[in-house]
Amino acid sequence: MLSYLWLALLIPNTRTLSISLNQQPMSRRKPWSKKSKQEIQKLHDTKNTKHEDVKYLKTLESHIKIDVEEMNNLSDDKHNYLVKAVENYIKCLIHGDQHDLRVFRLTSLWFDNADNKQVNTIINGALSSIKSHKFLPLISQLTARMSLKNIHHHLFQPTLNKIIEKTAVDHPYHTLYVIQALANANRELEIGIERKMAAGLQSSKAAITSIEQEQEDRVLAAKKMVEHLKKTKINAIIRDIEKLCDIYILFAYSDASKYKTEKKPIAIPKTSGLLALQDLTNVAVPTLELKVDATGAYDKMVYIHKFESTFKLAGGVNLPKIITCVGSDGKPRRQLVKGKDDLRQDAVMQQVFGMVNQLLHKTVDTRKRKLSIRTYKVVPLSRRSGLLQWCEGTMPLGNYLTGPTGAHQRYRPRDWDAIKCRNEMIHQNEKKKVPISPQDKYDRFMKICQNFKPVFRHFFFERFLEPAEWYEKRLAYTRSVATNSIVGYILGLGDRHVANILIDCNSAELVHIDFGVAFETGKILPTPETVPFRLTRDIVDGMGVAGVEGVFRRCCEKTMCVMHNSQEALLTILQVLVFDPLNTWTLSPQKAYAIQHKKNNADMNVSGADMFDGFNNSNAVQDDVSKMAERVLWRLEQKLQGVEDSVQLSVSGQVNKLIQEAMDLKNLSRLFPGWQPYL
């Protein structure tokens, strides 16, 4: 099996071969050959051709023949290497389980060559021999390419559908929610119309027909797949999941504005349908991580027993609701139900974190330090609604530091409060839209720092009273900050304000949430982000007297080393994700404005309709998306090679530069006040 992997890796990268066809000197030959052919045609059209012209004509024809042969040979080599790579990656997946991440490379080659007959034939013929669970990490990207049209080779869609069907039948609890979310893209509108029809307010199905006509091709393909799966052995499972998703979506969009200030539990209306859902033996608790069983045996899964009769509001402009699902094991699990919010990018980020954790676990240095990223379950239900696992035992950093009984108020009561610090950053001239000089911003920030000192070290004194436990948890916190910082930098995560970072009160690990700003889109916000990750004074204060030296720096270097050494695997994984047709990497003006102009810092969610300029499938838009995706990959590749500001750095050099940038007071002074860089 290892020999197949080496064969696949030794074969030149087909992307490199594609580039070589378009680079010098080959790129110069194409226009030259075209110009030469035009000259030949003119000479042929000339009636009285001179002897010198005939000689010149033969020379041109000879050169063109050589160029055409060389181009054809390169093209043939590319095709042969591609076929060999695909064949050996398939053999690698068939004959072992040690290199399952190579499925990303295989899928990337397949998607890049979807029109290639031989590639489609090879993959189609090998499907029966590849275990279906190996495609589970890619199920979101596979379903996103479903279509009712044959825009590629005629074998592409049948092969894709075969993979999705096989995976769904073998692993329904990992697959069906993804397919259902795509099929339910506009389910909110459909449910509203169906209710009006049931009440006699809608006389015909014209409205639903109108919605269906406007739906994307992939949405219709997903609906067709759902209907097809209902004819298989998972019919009962898919019908129960379909019903559950509808009730979740309905509840997410139920009006709770009258309870906005309510702090006590609120009774769930009987009309919501949630309370009627009891003992769904076919449905696993959706926010519970279910371990993949290669054999497809999920008899001992924890299914939904019931929902508790009350809910709470989490706060925010869209008023997400916190409900409690009781599993068949008797344990209550809280879930966050969100409406008017697109959770697909959050789901993609959790997927990437899962892959990164695998890479960290494979390396001895990072495994023995227990370096990993805390993940949580994100289940998109439709284009604008979804379900999240509630992170139990956590609290936002902002709540601990500056809440009603925050640490700053308790331990340094004579310091400025957070509101005064923020108002100091919002200069009077800024309110009048008059530009402020960087020096003025820096002077004001320094004044804030003198009157507002860090206090986060007290978190560990309060929570962990035994010296050994205090040391262990502080160490876990420092390692968690290091891992999240480096991985967050590689992925270009932004918007890391204190409401988007939670701390686990039991393990002291950080949990990052809300990934609407990724792949360096923070740099194009109205007030651009100037730091690679959050490493403010309070964050450093929690690390103890050593600060960023010692444990933090070493863990950053070890994590970055794994990122560098896993460059090929990471780029392959991210290439598939970045080119996902459901993703666009530009912030709309509404989203960019909303991120930095919320009255309540804790409320950074906006409507899914405003989130991304996404759902236009015109060729021009798709070309722009592809160019942006290429740029994202190019910048990722630079980071993974240690290239910063066009200079190649060592791992320690790159980490040192990032730490300096993150702690630079001038950089922090230029951030948006809502980011609260003084915390």
C-alpha positions in Angstrom: 0.0 0.0 0.0 2.9 2.4 0.9 4.4 1.7 -2.5 1.2 2.9 -4.2 1.4 6.2 -2.2 5.1 6.7 -3.1 4.2 6.1 -6.8 1.4 8.7 -6.6 3.7 11.2 -4.8 6.6 10.7 -7.2 4.4 11.5 -10.2 4.8 15.2 -11.0 2.0 17.4 -9.8 -0.5 17.8 -12.6 -1.0 21.4 -11.5 2.7 22.0 -12.1 2.5 20.4 -15.5 -0.5 22.6 -16.4 1.5 25.7 -15.3 4.5 24.6 -17.4 2.3 24.6 -20.5 1.5 28.2 -19.9 4.9 29.6 -18.7 8.0 30.7 -20.5 9.3 29.7 -22.9 6.3 27.7 -23.9 4.0 30.7 -23.3 6.0 32.7 -25.9 5.6 29.9 -28.5 1.8 30.0 -28.6 1.5 33.6 -30.0 4.5 33.1 -32.2 3.0 29.9 -33.7 -0.3 31.7 -34.2 1.4 34.6 -36.0 3.5 32.2 -38.0 0.4 30.3 -39.2 -1.1 33.6 -40.3 2.0 34.4 -42.3 2.0 31.0 -43.9 -1.6 31.5 -44.9 -0.8 34.9 -46.5 2.2 33.4 -48.4 -0.1 30.6 -49.7 -2.6 33.1 -50.8 0.0 35.1 -52.7 0.0 34.0 -56.4 3.6 35.0 -57.4 5.7 33.5 -54.6 9.4 34.3 -54.7 12.1 31.7 -54.1 13.1 33.4 -50.9 9.5 33.3 -49.7 9.2 29.6 -50.4 12.3 28.9 -48.4 11.0 31.1 -45.6 7.7 29.3 -45.8 9.3 25.9 -45.3 11.3 27.2 -42.4 8.2 28.5 -40.7 6.3 25.2 -41.3 9.2 23.2 -39.8 9.3 25.4 -36.6 5.6 25.1 -36.2 5.7 21.4 -36.6 8.4 21.1 -33.9 6.4 23.4 -31.5 3.2 21.4 -32.1 5.0 18.1 -31.4 6.5 19.5 -28.2 3.2 20.8 -27.0 1.5 17.5 -27.8 4.2 15.6 -26.0 3.8 17.8 -22.9 0.0 17.4 -23.0 0.4 13.6 -23.4 2.8 13.5 -20.4 0.4 15.5 -18.3 -2.4 13.0 -19.2 -0.3 10.0 -18.5 0.9 11.3 -15.2 -2.6 12.2 -14.2 -3.9 8.7 -15.0 -1.1 7.1 -13.1 -1.6 9.4 -10.1 -5.3 8.7 -10.0 -4.8 4.9 -10.3 -2.2 4.8 -7.5 -4.2 7.1 -5.1 -7.1 4.7 -5.6 -4.9 1.7 -4.9 -3.6 3.4 -1.8 -7.2 4.0 -0.5 -8.3 0.4 -1.4 -5.4 -1.4 0.3 -5.0 0.5 3.5 -6.4 3.0 6.0 -3.2 4.8 7.0 -3.3 7.5 4.3 -7.0 8.2 4.1 -6.4 12.0 3.8 -5.2 11.2 0.3 -8.8 11.1 -0.7 -8.6 14.9 -0.8 -5.8 14.7 -3.4 -7.7 12.2 -5.5 -10.9 14.3 -5.4 -8.9 17.4 -6.3 -7.5 15.7 -9.4 -10.9 14.4 -10.3 -12.7 17.8 -10.0 -9.9 19.5 -11.9 -10.3 17.0 -14.7 -14.0 16.4 -14.7 -14.1 16.4 -18.5 -11.5 13.7 -18.8 -13.0 10.4 -20.0 -10.3 8.1 -18.7 -10.2 9.7 -15.2 -14.0 9.4 -14.8 -13.9 5.8 -16.1 -11.1 4.8 -13.6 -12.9 6.3 -10.6 -16.3 4.9 -11.6 -14.9 1.5 -11.9 -13.0 1.6 -8.6 -15.9 2.9 -6.4 -17.1 -0.6 -5.4 -13.6 -1.3 -4.0 -13.2 1.9 -1.9 -14.8 1.9 1.5 -17.5 4.6 1.5 -16.4 6.1 4.9 -13.3 7.5 3.2 -15.4 10.0 1.3 -17.2 11.3 4.5 -14.7 14.2 5.1 -15.6 15.5 1.6 -19.4 14.9 1.6 -20.2 18.7 1.7 -17.9 19.4 -1.3 -19.3 16.3 -3.2 -22.9 17.3 -2.8 -22.2 20.9 -3.8 -21.3 19.6 -7.3 -24.5 17.7 -7.8 -26.3 18.7 -11.0 -29.1 17.7 -13.3 -27.1 18.8 -16.3 -24.1 17.1 -17.8 -21.8 20.1 -17.9 -18.7 17.8 -17.7 -18.0 14.3 -19.1 -21.2 12.2 -19.2 -19.7 9.8 -16.5 -19.0 12.6 -14.0 -22.5 13.1 -12.5 -23.4 9.3 -12.4 -20.1 8.6 -10.6 -20.7 11.5 -8.2 -24.2 10.3 -7.5 -23.0 6.8 -6.9 -20.5 8.0 -4.3 -23.1 10.1 -2.5 -25.7 7.4 -2.6 -23.3 4.7 -1.3 -22.0 7.0 1.5 -25.5 8.0 2.5 -26.8 4.4 2.7 -23.8 3.2 4.7 -23.4 6.3 6.9 -26.8 8.1 7.0 -26.2 10.1 10.2 -23.0 11.7 8.7 -24.4 12.3 5.3 -28.2 13.0 5.2 -28.0 16.4 7.0 -25.6 17.7 4.4 -27.9 16.6 1.5 -31.0 17.8 3.3 -29.5 21.2 4.0 -28.9 21.6 0.2 -32.3 20.4 -0.7 -33.8 22.7 2.0 -32.0 25.8 0.6 -35.2 27.7 0.4 -37.3 25.7 2.9 -38.2 28.7 5.0 -40.2 30.2 2.1 -41.7 26.8 1.1 -43.0 26.2 4.7 -44.5 29.7 4.8 -46.4 29.1 1.6 -47.5 25.6 2.5 -49.0 27.0 5.8 -50.9 29.7 3.9 -52.3 27.1 1.5 -53.4 24.9 4.4 -55.2 28.0 5.9 -56.9 28.7 2.6 -54.9 31.9 2.1 -53.2 30.6 -1.0 -55.5 29.2 -3.7 -52.9 27.5 -5.9 -49.3 26.1 -5.9 -48.2 29.0 -8.2 -45.9 30.4 -5.5 -44.1 27.1 -4.8 -43.8 26.6 -8.6 -42.2 30.0 -8.8 -39.7 29.1 -6.1 -38.8 25.8 -7.8 -38.1 27.6 -11.1 -35.7 30.0 -9.4 -33.8 27.3 -7.5 -30.3 26.4 -8.4 -29.6 23.3 -10.3 -27.7 21.7 -7.4 -30.7 22.3 -5.1 -33.0 20.4 -7.5 -30.4 17.7 -7.9 -30.3 17.4 -4.0 -34.1 17.0 -3.9 -33.9 14.3 -6.5 -31.3 12.5 -4.5 -33.5 12.7 -1.4 -36.4 11.2 -3.2 -34.1 8.5 -4.6 -32.7 7.6 -1.2 -36.3 7.2 0.1 -36.4 4.0 -2.1 -33.5 2.5 -0.3 -33.2 0.8 3.1 -32.7 4.1 4.9 -36.2 5.3 3.9 -37.4 5.5 7.5 -34.2 7.4 8.6 -34.5 10.0 5.9 -38.2 10.7 6.5 -37.6 11.2 10.2 -34.6 13.5 9.5 -36.7 15.4 6.9 -39.4 15.9 9.5 -36.9 17.0 12.2 -35.2 19.5 9.9 -38.5 21.1 9.0 -39.4 21.5 12.7 -36.0 23.0 13.5 -36.3 25.5 10.7 -39.8 26.4 11.7 -38.7 27.0 15.3 -35.6 29.0 14.2 -37.9 31.4 12.4 -40.6 31.6 15.0 -41.0 35.2 16.3 -39.5 35.5 19.8 -39.1 39.3 19.9 -41.7 39.7 22.7 -39.3 37.6 24.9 -36.2 39.7 24.1 -35.7 40.9 27.6 -36.8 37.7 29.3 -34.2 36.0 31.4 -36.3 33.1 32.7 -37.0 29.9 30.7 -39.7 30.4 28.0 -42.3 27.7 27.3 -42.0 26.1 23.8 -45.3 26.5 21.9 -47.0 23.2 21.3 -47.6 24.4 17.7 -43.8 24.3 17.1 -43.9 20.5 16.8 -40.7 20.0 18.9 -42.5 18.6 22.0 -44.3 16.0 19.8 -40.9 14.6 18.7 -40.3 11.7 21.1 -38.3 8.5 20.9 -37.0 9.0 17.3 -35.1 5.7 17.3 -34.0 6.4 13.7 -32.4 9.7 14.4 -29.1 10.3 16.3 -28.8 13.5 18.3 -27.6 15.8 15.5 -25.2 17.9 17.7 -23.5 14.8 19.2 -20.3 13.7 17.5 -21.0 10.2 16.2 -17.8 8.2 15.7 -17.6 6.8 12.1 -18.0 3.0 11.9 -16.3 1.7 8.8 -18.8 -1.2 8.8 -21.8 1.1 8.9 -23.1 -0.4 12.2 -24.8 2.4 14.2 -27.1 0.3 16.4 -25.8 1.7 19.6 -26.1 5.4 18.7 -27.7 7.9 21.1 -31.0 8.8 19.5 -33.4 11.6 20.3 -35.6 10.7 23.3 -37.4 14.1 23.7 -37.0 17.9 23.9 -37.4 19.8 27.2 -40.5 22.1 27.3 -38.6 25.4 27.7 -36.1 27.4 25.8 -33.9 30.6 26.3 -32.7 33.3 24.0 -29.0 33.6 23.5 -29.1 37.3 22.6 -28.4 39.0 19.3 -30.2 40.7 16.5 -31.7 37.4 15.2 -32.5 36.0 18.7 -31.1 32.5 18.4 -32.8 30.0 20.7 -31.2 27.6 23.2 -33.2 24.3 23.5 -32.4 21.1 25.3 -32.4 17.7 23.6 -32.5 14.7 25.9 -30.8 11.6 24.3 -31.6 8.0 24.8 -28.8 7.8 27.3 -30.7 10.2 29.5 -28.2 13.1 29.2 -29.6 16.5 28.3 -27.7 18.4 25.6 -28.2 22.0 24.8 -28.5 23.1 21.2 -28.4 26.6 19.6 -31.0 27.0 16.9 -30.2 29.9 14.5 -32.4 31.5 11.8 -31.5 34.2 9.3 -27.9 33.1 9.5 -25.7 31.2 7.1 -23.7 28.5 9.0 -22.1 26.8 6.1 -18.7 28.6 6.4 -18.7 27.7 10.1 -19.2 24.1 9.2 -16.4 24.2 6.7 -14.0 25.7 9.3 -14.9 22.9 11.8 -14.1 20.5 9.0 -10.7 22.1 8.5 -10.0 22.0 12.2 -10.8 18.3 12.3 -8.3 17.7 9.5 -5.6 19.8 11.3 -6.2 17.9 14.5 -5.4 14.7 12.6 -2.1 16.2 11.4 -1.2 17.4 14.8 -2.0 14.0 16.3 0.3 12.2 13.8 3.4 14.2 14.8 5.2 13.2 18.0 6.1 16.7 19.3 2.6 18.1 19.0 0.9 14.9 20.2 2.9 14.7 23.5 2.1 18.3 24.1 -1.6 17.6 23.5 -1.8 20.4 20.9 -5.2 20.5 19.2 -8.1 22.8 18.4 -11.4 22.5 20.2 -14.2 21.8 17.8 -18.0 21.7 18.1 -20.7 20.4 15.9 -22.3 22.7 13.3 -25.3 21.4 11.3 -26.6 23.7 8.5 -30.3 23.1 8.0 -30.8 25.4 5.0 -29.2 28.4 3.4 -30.2 30.7 6.2 -30.7 28.5 9.3 -28.8 25.9 11.3 -28.0 24.1 14.5 -25.0 24.3 16.7 -23.7 22.3 19.6 -23.8 24.3 22.8 -20.3 24.5 24.3 -21.0 23.4 27.8 -19.0 24.8 30.7 -17.7 27.8 28.6 -18.0 31.5 28.8 -17.0 34.4 26.5 -13.7 36.0 27.5 -15.5 39.3 27.4 -18.0 38.2 30.1 -15.3 37.2 32.5 -13.2 40.3 31.9 -15.8 43.1 31.6 -19.2 41.6 32.4 -21.5 42.9 35.1 -19.2 41.4 37.8 -16.1 41.2 35.5 -12.6 40.7 36.7 -11.5 44.2 35.7 -14.1 45.7 38.0 -13.4 43.4 40.9 -9.6 43.4 40.9 -8.8 46.9 39.5 -11.9 49.1 40.5 -9.9 52.3 40.1 -9.0 51.6 36.5 -11.1 53.0 33.6 -14.0 50.8 32.7 -14.3 49.1 29.3 -16.8 51.7 28.0 -14.6 54.6 28.8 -11.7 52.8 27.0 -13.8 52.2 24.0 -15.0 55.8 23.9 -11.4 57.0 24.2 -10.6 55.0 21.0 -13.6 56.5 19.2 -12.1 60.0 18.7 -14.5 62.9 18.3 -13.1 63.6 14.9 -13.8 60.0 13.9 -17.5 60.6 14.6 -17.4 63.5 12.2 -15.8 61.3 9.6 -12.5 63.3 9.7 -9.4 61.0 9.2 -7.3 60.5 12.3 -3.6 60.3 12.1 -2.0 56.9 13.2 0.1 58.8 15.7 -3.0 60.2 17.4 -4.6 56.7 17.5 -1.3 55.4 19.1 -1.2 58.2 21.7 -4.8 57.6 22.7 -4.2 53.8 22.9 -1.1 54.3 25.1 -3.2 56.4 27.4 -5.8 53.6 27.7 -3.1 51.1 28.5 -1.8 53.2 31.3 -5.2 53.4 32.9 -6.4 49.8 32.2 -4.2 47.0 33.3 -4.6 43.2 32.5 -6.2 40.9 35.1 -6.8 37.5 33.3 -4.3 35.7 35.6 -6.9 35.8 38.3 -9.1 33.4 36.3 -6.7 30.6 37.2 -6.4 31.7 40.8 -10.2 31.6 41.2 -11.0 28.4 39.4 -8.0 26.1 40.2 -7.1 26.3 43.9 -4.6 23.4 44.0 -1.1 24.4 42.9 -0.6 21.3 40.7 -4.0 21.8 39.0 -3.4 25.6 38.6 -0.1 24.9 36.8 -1.7 22.2 34.6 -4.6 24.3 33.5 -2.5 27.4 32.9 -0.2 25.2 30.7 -3.3 23.8 28.9 -4.5 27.4 28.3 -1.1 28.5 26.9 -0.9 25.6 24.6 -4.4 26.2 23.4 -3.7 29.9 22.7 -0.6 28.9 20.7 -2.3 26.3 18.5 -5.4 28.4 17.8 -3.2 31.4 17.0 -1.0 29.6 14.4 -3.8 27.7 12.8 -6.0 30.8 12.8 -3.2 32.8 11.1 -2.8 30.1 8.4 -6.5 30.2 7.7 -6.7 33.9 7.8 -9.3 34.0 10.6 -10.5 37.5 11.6 -13.1 39.1 13.8 -11.4 37.6 16.9 -13.1 40.0 19.4 -13.7 38.8 23.0 -17.2 37.6 22.3 -16.0 35.2 19.6 -13.5 33.5 21.9 -14.8 31.2 24.7 -12.8 29.8 27.6 -13.7 26.4 29.0 -14.1 26.9 32.8 -13.0 23.3 33.5 -10.1 22.7 31.1 -9.0 26.3 30.5 -8.8 25.7 26.8 -10.0 28.3 24.3 -12.9 27.7 21.9 -13.2 30.0 18.9 -16.7 30.6 17.4 -18.2 32.6 14.5 -16.0 32.2 11.4 -17.7 34.6 9.0 -14.4 36.4 8.4 -11.8 33.9 7.0 -9.0 33.7 4.5 -7.8 37.3 5.3 -11.1 39.0 4.4 -10.5 40.9 7.7 -7.9 43.0 5.8 -10.6 44.4 3.6 -13.0 45.5 6.3 -13.8 49.2 6.6 -11.3 49.3 9.4 -8.7 46.7 8.3 -7.4 44.2 10.8 -3.7 44.7 11.4 -2.8 41.8 13.6 -2.4 38.1 12.6 -4.2 36.8 15.7 -5.4 38.0 19.1 -2.5 38.2 21.5 -3.5 41.2 23.6 -2.3 42.1 27.1 -5.1 40.1 28.9 -4.4 37.0 26.8 -0.7 37.2 27.6 -1.4 37.9 31.3 -3.1 34.4 31.6 0.2 32.8 30.6 2.0 33.8 33.7 5.3 35.6 34.3 7.0 34.0 31.3 4.4 35.6 29.0 5.0 34.6 25.3 8.4 33.2 26.0 8.9 29.5 26.9 5.8 27.3 26.5 3.8 29.6 24.2 6.7 30.3 21.7 7.7 26.6 21.6 4.1 25.4 21.0 3.7 28.0 18.3 6.9 26.8 16.6 5.9 23.1 16.9 2.4 23.8 15.4 3.9 25.9 12.6 6.4 23.1 11.9 3.6 20.7 11.4 1.8 23.2 9.1 5.0 23.5 7.0 5.7 19.8 6.9 2.1 19.1 6.0 2.0 21.7 3.3 1.0 19.4 0.5 -1.8 17.8 2.5 -3.1 21.1 3.8 -3.1 22.8 0.3 -4.9 19.8 -1.2 -7.6 19.8 1.5 -8.0 23.6 1.3 -8.0 23.5 -2.5 -11.1 21.3 -2.5 -12.8 23.5 0.1 -11.9 26.9 -1.3 -13.1 25.9 -4.8 -16.4 24.7 -3.3 -19.1 26.3 -5.5 -21.1 27.1 -2.4 -18.4 29.4 -1.1 -17.4 32.9 -2.1 -14.6 34.7 -0.5 -15.7 38.3 -0.8 -17.5 40.2 2.0 -20.6 42.1 0.8 -20.6 45.8 1.8 -23.5 45.1 4.2 -21.6 42.3 6.0 -18.4 44.3 6.2 -20.3 47.2 7.7 -22.4 45.0 10.1 -19.3 43.3 11.5 -17.8 46.6 12.8 -20.9 48.6 13.6 -22.9 46.6 16.0 -24.1 48.4 19.1 -23.7 45.3 21.1 -20.2 43.8 20.8 -21.5 40.3 21.6 -23.9 40.4 18.6 -21.8 39.9 15.5 -24.3 37.9 13.4 -26.1 39.3 10.4 -28.7 37.9 8.1 -27.5 35.2 5.8 -29.0 37.1 2.9 -26.5 39.9 3.6 -23.6 37.6 4.5 -21.9 37.0 1.1 -22.4 38.2 -2.4 -22.8 34.6 -3.4 -25.7 33.0 -5.2 -25.3 34.3 -8.7 -24.2 31.6 -11.0 -23.3 33.7 -14.0 -20.0 32.8 -15.7 -18.5 36.3 -14.9 -19.2 35.8 -11.2 -17.9 32.3 -11.2 -14.7 33.4 -12.9 -14.2 36.1 -10.3 -14.8 33.6 -7.5 -12.2 31.3 -9.2 -9.6 34.1 -9.3 -10.2 34.9 -5.6 -9.9 31.3 -4.7 -6.6 31.1 -6.6 -5.4 34.1 -4.6 -6.5 32.5 -1.3 -4.5 29.4 -2.2 -1.5 31.4 -3.3 -1.4 33.2 0.0 -1.9 30.0 1.9 1.0 28.5 0.1 3.2 31.5 1.0 2.4 31.1 4.7 3.1 27.4 4.6 6.5 28.1 3.0 7.4 30.8 5.6 7.2 33.6 3.1 6.4 36.9 4.9 6.6 40.3 3.1 8.4 38.5 0.2 11.1 37.2 2.5 11.7 33.5 3.2 11.8 32.9 7.0 12.6 29.9 9.2 9.9 28.5 11.4 11.3 30.3 14.5 11.7 33.5 12.4 8.2 33.4 11.1 6.7 32.7 14.5 8.8 35.6 16.0 7.6 38.0 13.4 3.9 37.0 13.9 4.2 37.4 17.7 5.8 40.8 17.3 3.0 41.9 14.9 0.3 40.6 17.2 1.6 42.5 20.2 2.7 45.6 18.4 0.9 48.5 20.2 0.8 50.5 17.0 -1.0 47.7 15.2 -3.4 47.3 18.1 -4.2 51.0 18.2 -5.4 51.0 14.5 -8.0 48.2 15.1 -11.7 48.9 15.2 -12.8 49.9 18.8 -15.4 47.1 18.9 -12.4 44.6 18.7 -11.4 45.9 22.2 -7.7 45.6 21.7 -7.1 46.9 25.2 -8.4 43.6 26.7 
